[in-house]
Amino acid sequence: MNKKANAKREAYAKKQEEQGKKVVTWIFVGLIILAVIYLIWTFTMMA
C-alpha cells in the first residue's frame, strides 16, 4: 500500500513540475511580447 501511495505521489509531483515549467514558459513569452510591443510603441512616439 505504501509503495502505491509513493508511486501516486511521485506521479503527481512530476505532473506538477511539468505544469510549473509550462506556466513559467508562458510568463516569459508574455513578457517578451509585451517588451516588443512597448519598443514598437516607443519608436512610433519618437517618430
N, C-alpha and C positions, 0 to 999 in steps of 0.2 A: 504494500500500500504506500509506503514511504517513497519507494522508487517511482511509483506512478505520479505522486504529488510533485516530486522533484522534476520529473520529465515535463509535467504541465507548467511548472514554474519557469523552467528553462525556455520552453517554447514561448511562453508569454513574454519573458524578458527579451528574447530575440525579436519577437514581433514589435515590441515597444521600441527597441533600438532602431529597427528599420523605419518605423513611423517617425521617430525623432529625427533621423537623418533626412527624411523627405521634408519635414517641416523646416529644418534649418536651410536646406537647399532652396526651398520656395521663398524663404525670407531673404536670402542673399540675392536671388533672382529679382525679387521685387525691389530691393534697394538699388540694384544696378539699373533697372528700368527707370526708377524714379530719378536717379542721378543723370541718366541720359536725357530724360525729359527736361530736367532742370537746366542742363547745359544748353539744350536747344532753345529753351525759353530765354535764358540769359543772353545768348548770342542774337536772338531776334530783337530783344530790347535794346541792345547796344547798336544795332544797325540803323 
